[in-house]
Amino acid sequence: MTPMTQMLAAMALSAVISVALVQSATSDTSVGGFVAFVTAMLMIIAPIRQLSEVSSPITRGLAALERGLALIQDVPAETQGSFSTPRSSGEMVFKDVVVQYGAEGALVIDSLSLSIHGGETIAIVGASGAGKSTLVNLLPRFVDIRSGQILLDGHDLRDWNLQSLRAQFAFVSQHVIMLNDTMAANVALGMELQRDKVIDCLRAANLGALVEGLPQGLDTLVGHNAMQLSGGQRQRLAIARALYKDAPILILDEATSALDTESERAVQDALQGLIRNRTTLVIAHRLSTVMHATRIVAMDAGRIVETGSHQELIALNGHYARLYQLGLGAIPTPPQGSLPTPPSPLAPPGEGEL
């Protein structure tokens, strides 16, 4: 549109100048009138160009709206049951679960079985593409299984009411989505806004000092996707959001992988309070952050290949030990058949070696 508009404007201006020159040659137009007319024409070209630039975002917006409406119409209704409970115990069982994307795609999860007790911290590790994120996305039914069964509190996920099921989970990921709204609104995220509770959650997430130093406090706008905050502050804001929801099951998907050491330490300190008394699933590539998990589940090609504590898996010298060696260097030799447990920010306060 812009080149076409400029071409038409240039042709129109050339025509006007040609007519004005002919008229001035026959004394039908004065020099002053000719200059004034041409100047007015030149002034009108810029607004015409700006109007042409408006058409591009309008066209993109209409195309995006059309695709969005088509997507909404194509999404099938989610099947759900009627079971609901105010608060889950966090006990989960996977029975021979198989997941496949597309009718002819490869198996992402292949005959996976796993039992998780309420209050456990389970670390899920493995190379990229091992099926870690797919595994946790099965729980709130963002992805459905092809075969097998997943039980929460002894009830199949398909028997749960979706709203009640998804209310049992809080999610903190590497890519945090924030609203162009206030700090308080981003913490409450659609739930009833209780300012005292928001303040408590922000303090628990090590953001109390930041909020107190802001001119408008909780009412400070954080900008598009919280661009006014640093990466570590955005992650801690996501932790405050999870604390505010107070769900019994917590999913941490690479929550600290994109942070520098100082920001990671602040986020890990905030996570200590978040994981307490909750069933927690931790996905991490930095194996140093999952050593104190109750159990570590090592996955490869959609299967669970090893399960155990950090010490047990290192002593096994298998898949997890190779990942650990690649990430942290040489594996220390365990004295008298055991390894000293390195300090980890994910260790619950007061808990000794696992």
C-alpha positions as CSV (number, residue, x, y, z in Angstrom):
1,M,0.0,0.0,0.0
2,T,2.7,2.5,0.9
3,P,4.6,2.4,-2.5
4,M,1.3,2.5,-4.4
5,T,0.1,5.5,-2.4
6,Q,3.4,7.3,-2.9
7,M,3.3,6.7,-6.6
8,L,-0.2,8.0,-7.0
9,A,0.6,11.0,-4.9
10,A,3.6,11.8,-7.0
11,M,1.6,11.4,-10.2
12,A,-1.1,13.7,-8.9
13,L,1.4,16.3,-7.8
14,S,3.1,16.1,-11.3
15,A,-0.3,16.6,-13.0
16,V,-1.1,19.6,-10.7
17,I,2.2,21.2,-11.4
18,S,1.8,20.7,-15.2
19,V,-1.6,22.3,-15.2
20,A,-0.4,25.2,-13.0
21,L,2.6,25.8,-15.4
22,V,0.2,25.9,-18.4
23,Q,-2.1,28.4,-16.6
24,S,0.9,30.5,-15.4
25,A,2.1,30.6,-19.0
26,T,-1.3,32.0,-20.2
27,S,-1.4,34.5,-17.2
28,D,-4.4,32.7,-15.7
29,T,-2.5,32.1,-12.4
30,S,-0.2,34.4,-10.5
31,V,3.2,33.3,-9.1
32,G,1.9,33.6,-5.5
33,G,-1.1,31.5,-6.3
34,F,1.0,28.9,-8.0
35,V,3.5,28.6,-5.0
36,A,0.6,28.5,-2.5
37,F,-1.2,25.7,-4.4
38,V,2.0,23.6,-4.8
39,T,2.9,24.0,-1.1
40,A,-0.6,22.9,-0.1
41,M,-0.2,19.8,-2.3
42,L,3.1,19.0,-0.7
43,M,1.7,19.3,2.8
44,I,-1.2,16.9,2.0
45,I,1.1,14.1,0.8
46,A,2.5,13.2,4.4
47,P,-1.0,12.6,5.9
48,I,-1.9,10.5,2.9
49,R,1.2,8.3,3.4
50,Q,0.3,7.9,7.1
51,L,-3.2,6.8,6.2
52,S,-1.7,4.1,4.0
53,E,0.4,2.8,6.9
54,V,-2.7,2.3,8.9
55,S,-4.0,-0.4,6.5
56,S,-1.2,-2.8,7.3
57,P,-1.9,-3.4,11.0
58,I,-5.6,-3.4,10.3
59,T,-5.1,-6.2,7.7
60,R,-2.9,-8.2,10.0
61,G,-5.4,-7.8,12.8
62,L,-8.3,-9.0,10.7
63,A,-6.3,-12.0,9.5
64,A,-5.4,-12.9,13.1
65,L,-9.0,-12.6,14.1
66,E,-10.2,-14.8,11.3
67,R,-7.6,-17.5,12.3
68,G,-8.6,-17.2,16.0
69,L,-12.3,-17.6,15.3
70,A,-11.6,-20.6,13.0
71,L,-9.5,-22.2,15.8
72,I,-12.2,-21.7,18.4
73,Q,-14.7,-23.4,16.1
74,D,-12.4,-26.3,15.4
75,V,-11.5,-27.1,19.0
76,P,-13.7,-30.0,20.2
77,A,-15.5,-29.8,23.5
78,E,-13.5,-31.3,26.3
79,T,-15.0,-34.4,27.9
80,Q,-15.3,-34.2,31.7
81,G,-16.9,-35.9,34.6
82,S,-18.6,-34.6,37.7
83,F,-16.2,-35.5,40.5
84,S,-14.8,-32.5,42.4
85,T,-13.2,-31.7,45.7
86,P,-12.1,-28.5,47.3
87,R,-8.6,-29.7,47.9
88,S,-6.8,-32.8,46.6
89,S,-4.4,-34.9,48.7
90,G,-1.9,-34.8,45.8
91,E,-1.7,-38.5,45.4
92,M,-1.2,-39.5,41.8
93,V,-0.9,-42.7,39.9
94,F,0.1,-43.2,36.2
95,K,-0.8,-46.7,34.8
96,D,0.7,-47.7,31.5
97,V,0.2,-44.2,30.0
98,V,0.7,-43.8,26.3
99,V,0.7,-40.4,24.5
100,Q,1.0,-39.8,20.8
101,Y,0.7,-36.5,18.9
102,G,-1.2,-37.2,15.7
103,A,-2.4,-40.4,14.3
104,E,0.9,-41.5,12.8
105,G,3.3,-39.6,15.1
106,A,5.9,-41.2,17.3
107,L,5.0,-42.1,20.9
108,V,5.9,-39.2,23.2
109,I,5.0,-41.2,26.4
110,D,5.4,-45.0,26.1
111,S,3.8,-47.3,28.7
112,L,4.8,-45.1,31.6
113,S,3.8,-46.1,35.1
114,L,4.5,-44.0,38.2
115,S,3.1,-43.5,41.7
116,I,3.4,-40.2,43.6
117,H,2.4,-39.8,47.2
118,G,0.9,-36.6,48.6
119,G,3.6,-34.2,49.8
120,E,6.4,-35.7,47.8
121,T,8.8,-33.6,45.7
122,I,9.4,-35.5,42.5
123,A,12.2,-34.3,40.1
124,I,11.8,-35.2,36.5
125,V,15.0,-35.1,34.5
126,G,16.1,-36.1,31.0
127,A,17.4,-34.8,27.7
128,S,15.3,-32.5,25.6
129,G,12.4,-34.5,23.9
130,A,12.3,-37.1,26.6
131,G,8.7,-36.3,27.4
132,K,9.1,-34.4,30.7
133,S,6.8,-31.4,29.8
134,T,4.2,-33.7,28.2
135,L,4.1,-35.8,31.4
136,V,3.2,-32.8,33.6
137,N,0.8,-31.4,31.0
138,L,-1.2,-34.6,31.3
139,L,-2.2,-33.8,34.9
140,P,-4.4,-30.7,34.2
141,R,-5.5,-32.4,30.9
142,F,-3.8,-29.9,28.6
143,V,-2.9,-33.1,26.8
144,D,-5.0,-36.3,26.8
145,I,-3.6,-39.8,26.9
146,R,-4.1,-42.3,24.0
147,S,-4.3,-45.3,26.4
148,G,-3.7,-46.1,30.0
149,Q,-5.0,-44.4,33.1
150,I,-4.1,-41.4,35.4
151,L,-5.6,-41.3,38.8
152,L,-5.7,-38.3,41.2
153,D,-7.0,-39.1,44.7
154,G,-8.0,-42.5,43.3
155,H,-10.3,-41.0,40.6
156,D,-9.5,-41.1,36.8
157,L,-8.7,-37.6,35.5
158,R,-11.6,-38.0,32.9
159,D,-14.0,-38.4,35.8
160,W,-13.0,-35.1,37.3
161,N,-14.8,-31.8,36.6
162,L,-12.3,-29.8,34.6
163,Q,-12.7,-26.6,36.6
164,S,-12.2,-28.5,39.9
165,L,-9.3,-30.5,38.4
166,R,-7.3,-27.5,37.2
167,A,-7.9,-25.7,40.5
168,Q,-5.7,-28.3,42.1
169,F,-2.6,-27.2,40.2
170,A,-0.3,-24.1,40.4
171,F,2.3,-23.7,37.6
172,V,5.6,-21.8,37.5
173,S,7.4,-22.1,34.2
174,Q,10.5,-20.6,32.5
175,H,8.3,-18.5,30.2
176,V,6.0,-16.5,32.6
177,I,3.0,-14.8,31.1
178,M,2.1,-11.5,32.8
179,L,-0.7,-9.0,32.1
180,N,-0.2,-5.4,31.3
181,D,-1.8,-4.5,34.7
182,T,-0.9,-3.8,38.3
183,M,1.3,-6.0,40.5
184,A,-1.8,-6.9,42.6
185,A,-3.8,-8.0,39.5
186,N,-1.0,-10.1,38.2
187,V,-0.8,-12.0,41.5
188,A,-4.5,-12.5,41.9
189,L,-4.9,-13.4,38.2
190,G,-8.7,-13.3,38.0
191,M,-9.4,-14.5,41.5
192,E,-10.9,-12.3,44.1
193,L,-8.4,-9.6,45.0
194,Q,-7.4,-9.5,48.7
195,R,-4.7,-6.9,49.1
196,D,-3.5,-8.2,52.5
197,K,-3.1,-11.7,51.0
198,V,-1.3,-10.3,48.0
199,I,1.2,-8.4,50.2
200,D,1.8,-11.6,52.2
201,C,2.5,-13.6,49.0
202,L,4.8,-11.0,47.6
203,R,6.8,-10.9,50.8
204,A,7.0,-14.7,50.8
205,A,8.3,-14.5,47.2
206,N,11.0,-12.0,48.3
207,L,9.4,-9.1,46.5
208,G,8.2,-7.2,49.6
209,A,11.1,-4.7,49.4
210,L,10.6,-4.1,45.7
211,V,6.9,-3.3,46.1
212,E,7.5,-1.0,49.1
213,G,10.0,1.0,47.0
214,L,7.6,1.5,44.1
215,P,5.8,4.9,44.0
216,Q,2.3,3.3,43.6
217,G,3.0,0.1,45.5
218,L,0.6,-2.7,44.5
219,D,-1.1,-0.5,42.0
220,T,2.1,-0.1,39.9
221,L,1.7,-1.1,36.3
222,V,4.3,-3.7,35.3
223,G,4.0,-3.1,31.5
224,H,3.5,-5.6,28.7
225,N,4.4,-9.0,30.0
226,A,5.9,-7.3,33.0
227,M,8.8,-5.8,31.0
228,Q,9.3,-3.3,33.8
229,L,10.7,-6.1,35.9
230,S,13.9,-8.1,35.6
231,G,13.8,-11.8,34.8
232,G,14.3,-12.8,38.4
233,Q,11.6,-10.5,39.6
234,R,9.1,-11.8,37.0
235,Q,9.8,-15.4,38.2
236,R,9.3,-14.4,41.8
237,L,6.0,-12.6,40.8
238,A,4.9,-16.0,39.2
239,I,5.8,-17.7,42.6
240,A,3.7,-15.1,44.4
241,R,0.9,-15.9,42.0
242,A,1.2,-19.6,42.8
243,L,1.2,-18.9,46.5
244,Y,-1.9,-16.8,46.2
245,K,-3.7,-19.7,44.4
246,D,-2.6,-22.0,47.2
247,A,-3.1,-25.2,45.1
248,P,-2.1,-28.5,46.7
249,I,0.0,-29.6,43.6
250,L,2.8,-27.5,42.3
251,I,4.5,-27.9,38.9
252,L,7.8,-26.2,38.3
253,D,8.9,-26.4,34.6
254,E,12.4,-25.0,34.2
255,A,11.5,-22.2,36.6
256,T,15.2,-21.0,37.0
257,S,16.9,-22.1,33.8
258,A,17.1,-18.7,32.2
259,L,18.3,-16.8,35.2
260,D,21.8,-15.7,36.3
261,T,23.2,-17.1,39.5
262,E,22.1,-14.2,41.8
263,S,18.5,-14.2,40.5
264,E,18.4,-18.0,40.6
265,R,19.3,-17.9,44.3
266,A,16.6,-15.4,45.0
267,V,14.0,-17.5,43.2
268,Q,15.1,-20.7,44.9
269,D,14.8,-19.0,48.3
270,A,11.2,-18.1,47.4
271,L,10.6,-21.6,46.2
272,Q,11.5,-23.0,49.6
273,G,8.2,-21.7,51.1
274,L,6.2,-22.6,48.1
275,I,7.0,-26.3,48.0
276,R,6.4,-26.8,51.7
277,N,3.4,-29.1,52.4
278,R,2.6,-29.5,48.6
279,T,3.1,-32.3,46.1
280,T,5.7,-30.8,43.8
281,L,6.8,-31.9,40.3
282,V,10.1,-30.3,39.3
283,I,11.4,-30.3,35.7
284,A,15.0,-29.1,35.5
285,H,18.1,-29.4,33.3
286,R,20.3,-28.0,36.1
287,L,20.6,-31.2,38.1
288,S,22.2,-29.3,41.0
289,T,18.7,-27.9,41.8
290,V,17.0,-31.3,42.2
291,M,19.4,-33.3,44.4
292,H,17.2,-32.9,47.4
293,A,14.0,-34.1,45.8
294,T,12.2,-37.0,47.5
295,R,12.7,-39.0,44.3
296,I,14.3,-38.3,41.0
297,V,12.7,-39.8,37.9
298,A,15.0,-40.1,34.9
299,M,13.3,-40.2,31.5
300,D,14.5,-41.1,28.1
301,A,12.4,-41.4,24.9
302,G,9.1,-41.3,26.7
303,R,10.0,-44.0,29.3
304,I,11.1,-43.9,32.9
305,V,14.5,-45.5,32.9
306,E,15.6,-44.9,36.5
307,T,14.0,-43.8,39.8
308,G,15.6,-43.1,43.1
309,S,17.3,-40.5,45.3
310,H,20.3,-38.6,44.0
311,Q,22.8,-40.9,45.9
312,E,21.1,-44.1,44.7
313,L,21.1,-43.0,41.0
314,I,24.7,-41.8,41.1
315,A,25.8,-45.1,42.7
316,L,23.8,-46.9,39.9
317,N,26.1,-45.1,37.4
318,G,23.4,-45.2,34.7
319,H,21.4,-42.6,32.7
320,Y,21.1,-40.1,35.5
321,A,24.8,-40.3,36.4
322,R,25.7,-39.6,32.8
323,L,23.4,-36.5,32.8
324,Y,24.9,-35.4,36.1
325,Q,28.4,-35.8,34.8
326,L,27.7,-33.9,31.6
327,G,26.1,-31.0,33.6
328,L,28.4,-30.7,36.6
329,G,31.7,-32.3,35.7
330,A,33.3,-35.4,37.2
331,I,31.2,-37.4,39.6
332,P,32.8,-37.5,43.1
333,T,33.8,-40.8,44.5
334,P,31.3,-41.7,47.3
335,P,33.1,-42.3,50.7
336,Q,32.1,-45.7,52.2
337,G,29.3,-46.3,49.6
338,S,27.5,-43.0,50.0
339,L,27.8,-39.5,48.6
340,P,27.7,-36.2,50.6
341,T,24.6,-34.3,49.6
342,P,25.5,-30.9,48.2
343,P,23.4,-27.9,49.6
344,S,20.4,-27.1,47.4
345,P,18.0,-24.2,47.6
346,L,15.1,-26.7,47.0
347,A,15.8,-28.5,50.3
348,P,13.0,-27.9,52.8
349,P,14.2,-26.1,55.9
350,G,15.3,-28.4,58.6
351,E,15.6,-31.4,56.4
352,G,18.8,-33.4,56.4
353,E,20.3,-35.7,53.8
354,L,17.9,-37.8,51.9
